[in-house]
Amino acid sequence: LGLVWLTTEAQRRQAGEWIVQATGATIADKEQAADIARWTRSSWSEIQQRKDGITLDAAGLSPLILAAAKMLPPLSPEQNNSSWLQMTRDTHVKTAAAFGILVVREKQNRAQLLRAGRFLQRIHLWATMQGLALHVTHQLPDRAAREESLGIEPRFGNALKSLVGDPGWQALSMFRLGYPTAEARRSPRRPVQDVLI
């Protein structure tokens, strides 16, 4: 396991540009965009039933916008995508004090994936104890994986490799780090008994 930090202004700017471009490419890919839309939970009953997915409460909206969004009819997938791209471009990448990339030696190794998931949880907990906040910015790794699955030119895969800077490591997840300006709202969680095997 490893962790690559992008802390200089040039690194943050380059990573931010690629994250925005990967978001746009994801939205333009109708199949990938539809898969993401299926994870959007629009109603309280759906959140309670599924206990997962993308919700308004976890979207980082201001209290006023959040209240309005809950009272109005749900946005269309196109409106959600437009909002996601705008927030990524105008807020998420611009306010990142640093980016982190979680890397492994072999992405297909399930033991490494399990350890990486635990490591990411520990990073989140450590950051919280330091008064910091993390926000997973998955667009670049997800788009690179999509390129692999389609067998197309690895535009974002190559971008990710250049950010990692070492061919011996493979990027698994990416996040931004900084000081929070608002308290995060809770996102859905399944009870432990629902996920034990």
Secondary structure, DSSP 4 states (H G I P E B T S, - for coil): -EEEEE-SHHHHHHHHHHHHHHHHHHHH-HHHHHHHHTTB--SHHHHHHH--SB-STTTT--HHHHHHHHHSPPPPHHHHHHHHHHHIIIIITTS-SEEEEEEES-TT-HHHHHHHHHHHHHHHHHHHHTT-EEEE--HHHHHHHHHHHHT---HHHHHHHHHH--TT-EEEEEEEEE--SSPPPP-----HHHH--
